[in-house]
């Protein structure tokens, strides 16, 4: 029965990530449909990720009062309603509201479901998080293909009607599995002290820094990837769409293997190595010009950036005590995403000001290099704990 519950969660995470990644391949379509420029559409994609960030801390508090599996069910219902609202949008304002609501559903889902996944398989935390992330990433791979196909055959609205229908079906399936199983693991009810979770602010802050800067750049990169390849590299729309699919497809093996590596390698050095590799990929991407070179760099970039997420989730969950894990994870992920969500909006503004894509992302790479140097220095100085056992009183991060 545990496998059935885990499988259903993997199906639902597929849908929530499909919802928030479906907007990227529709950027050009929305510009034409609503008669707006890249900055306006950039705000739409930003709102998806702001929506993903905003509910996480409040939901973290809610989880100290409501069982996690009930919250997961609520996110499925919200996703269905938000997708239907988006499909019926007739104005840019309504589209923004729908995008934000889809983001809210996805953010609430991850806060409730990721710790639940860890509790289903406590002895294989990295592997479970990796498999769950793989299901999420498959949605990102499928999203460009499905959206382009549906836009060509029907309209962009069909994308969100389809999402609403499947969200209803998966939510009902989850209800059935939970009833047959008799509920969620007992550990899911143990996290009842939200204020106590804030006592782990040092490890929470560390996690925010580790993912916030890199995630900010990633948001700006993938949401404008098609435009970048067309306007900045001179590729056709079809070729650019193919590369967008490649960058997400590379994330499928990344989640699968990175979760397993996170169970075996020292957490912090592994995360720092991923960060360094992403900086190298950004510089390579801004320098590449031929389709072959762009394809290779795109695939490597996709693998590298998606390796971060299961590695960091494993580190955070392994570094937080069970009594505060859900609430602390919610504070970490919500705060980090509030930073990350602004990436595409900033890229849209910089483009509107006349900056070339290559210059924007090369500048981002330099900033990430500074963050990496600071994190590496802290780790070498013994200021960053490797595991929960290394931080008995959280003193390792004291200045």
C-alpha positions, -999 to +999 in steps of 0.1 A: +000+000+000+030+023+006+040+019-030+005+028-042+005+059-021+039+069-034+029+061-070-002+083-066+019+112-052+043+108-082+013+112-105+001+143-087+035+159-087+036+153-124+005+174-128+015+203-104+048+206-122+032+204-156+009+233-146+038+256-136+061+247-165+034+248-192+037+286-192+073+288-205+066+273-240+035+295-242+054+328-238+053+336-276+017+324-279+005+347-250+023+377-266+003+372-297-030+362-281-031+392-257-011+417-277+016+423-251+054+424-250+080+402-233+080+421-200+042+416-196+044+379-203+075+377-181+053+389-152+028+361-159+056+335-157+070+352-126+035+351-109+035+313-114+066+310-093+057+337-069+025+317-063+046+287-058+065+305-031+038+326-013+018+297+004+048+277+016+053+294+050+016+297+058+011+261+047+040+251+069+020+266+098-012+249+086+006+215+086+011+219+124-027+218+126-038+196+097-025+162+085-002+164+055-022+141+034-053+163+038-033+193+026-021+173-004-057+165-013-066+202-010-038+211-034-052+186-060-086+203-058-071+238-060-050+228-090-081+216-109-100+248-101-070+271-110-064+253-143-100+256-153-100+293-144-068+298-165-084+280-194-114+304-193-093+336-190-102+363-215-079+390-203-042+394-193-053+401-157-073+369-155-044+350-170-021+364-143-046+354-116-049+318-130-011+315-132-007+327-096-034+302-084-017+273-102+016+284-085-002+284-051-014+248-057+020+236-066+038+254-038+014+240-012+017+205-027+055+204-024+055+217+012+031+190+022+043+161+000+081+162+001+084+155+038+056+129+034+077+112+007+107+111+031+085+096+058+074+068+035+110+058+028+131+070+058+160+046+050+163+057+014+155+094+016+176+105-013+163+078-036+126+085-027+131+123-032+149+116-065+122+093-079+095+118-068+115+145-085+119+124-116+081+122-120+080+160-116+107+165-142+089+142-167+061+168-167+086+195-176+098+174-205+063+166-217+049+202-212+066+218-243+055+189-266+019+188-252+015+226-253+028+230-288+007+201-301-025+214-285-019+250-296-014+238-332-044+215-331-068+234-308-057+264-287-036+272-256-068+269-236-069+232-242-037+228-223-053+240-191-086+222-196-067+190-199-047+197-168-080+204-148-095+171-159-065+150-149-061+169-116-097+159-107-090+122-115-057+120-096-072+137-065-100+112-065-075+084-069-055+097-039-086+098-018-092+061-026-056+051-018-056+069+015-089+053+026-076+019+016-043+025+035-059+040+066-042+073+062-006+086+061+025+074+082+022+082+119+053+104+116+033+128+094+013+139+125+044+145+147+053+180+133+033+203+155+057+231+166+060+259+141+078+282+164+103+255+173+110+250+136+123+286+134+150+278+160+167+261+130+170+294+112+207+289+105+203+258+085+172+273+068+192+304+058+220+282+045+195+263+023+180+295+010+215+308+000+224+275-016+194+274-039+182+310-040+208+325-063+211+295-086+173+291-088+169+328-096+191+324-126+175+292-137+140+308-136+151+335-159+169+311-182+143+285-188+113+308-190+131+328-218+150+299-233+130+298-266+133+336-270+170+334-261+177+308-287+157+326-314+167+363-307+202+357-291+215+327-311+196+330-344+179+296-342+144+288-357+114+285-334+113+248-339+150+243-331+147+265-300+117+245-289+137+213-293+164+227-271+139+236-244+127+200-244+164+189-242+171+210-212+141+196-193+147+160-206+182+161-191+166+167-157+150+132-158+182+112-153+195+141-131+168+136-105+171+099-107+208+097-102+213+128-081+190+115-054+210+083-052+243+102-051+229+123-023+225+092-002+262+083-008+282+115-011+290+142+014+261+166+010+278+200+010+307+193-013+283+177-037+260+207-037+289+231-042+302+210-071+268+213-087+269+251-082+303+253-098+293+232-128+263+255-134+285+286-135+307+269-161+276+259-181+263+295-181+296+308-195+297+281-221+261+288-231+268+325-237+298+316-258+283+288-279+269+297-314+264+266-335+234+244-330+256+214-322+275+233-295+242+247-281+227+213-280+256+198-260+257+227-236+220+227-232+219+190-223+247+194-197+231+225-182+198+207-178+215+178-161+235+200-138+208+224-126+183+196-120+208+177-099+207+204-073+171+200-063+172+164-049+206+169-035+195+200-015+162+185-005+180+155+009+205+177+027+177+198+043+155+169+053+185+150+067+196+181+086+163+188+103+148+169+132+115+150+125+097+171+151+102+203+131+110+190+096+078+199+078+075+234+091+112+242+087+112+228+052+082+250+044+100+282+057+131+272+037+114+264+004+090+293+006+117+319+013+140+305-014+112+306-040+103+342-032+138+350-044+139+325-073+105+336-087+118+370-097+143+356-122+121+357-153+107+391-144+142+405-141+153+390-174+122+405-190+130+439-176+166+437-187+156+427-222+131+456-223+160+479-214+180+466-244+205+442-228+214+412-250+206+378-236+243+367-236+252+398-216+224+391-191+234+355-184+271+362-184+265+388-157+244+363-138+273+338-140+297+363-124+273+369-095+269+331-090+307+328-089+308+353-060+281+333-041+300+301-047+333+315-034+315+327-002+299+293+004+331+274-003+350+297+021+324+291+048+326+253+043+364+252+044+363+273+076+340+247+092+310+271+093+286+248+073+275+216+090+274+184+068+246+166+086+223+170+116+249+151+137+274+179+129+252+206+143+241+196+178+233+232+189+234+248+154+267+265+165+285+256+133+269+286+116+276+311+143+298+340+131 
